[in-house]
Amino acid sequence: MLQFPNPSRSYDATRHAVRFWGHEGAMEACFFICSESLARLQPGIQPSEADLLRAFDANRDRIQEIALKVYGRGRRGSYDLVVGDF
């Protein structure tokens, strides 16, 4: 089962998204949550790196819950959590 033992996350300026990782055994899965999805979870945030990371941290449990569902749809190289997932 996919787990999120590593709390690290980072801002990806190219995607304007927050990147985080999950692990299933020895396999690592990379996830991206776009700024629009973070704004849906936390209305009124500014689109700055610091605000997006704070929004991620404040909503980590919900984001990881959605990441599990997206991951369950099929294995890929990376996974994007988009507004429609929330």
Summary of the structure (lengths in Angstrom):
residues: 86
radius of gyration: 12.0
end to end distance: 21.5
largest distance: 38.0
contacts: 228
relative contact order: 0.22
helix: 38%
strand: 29%
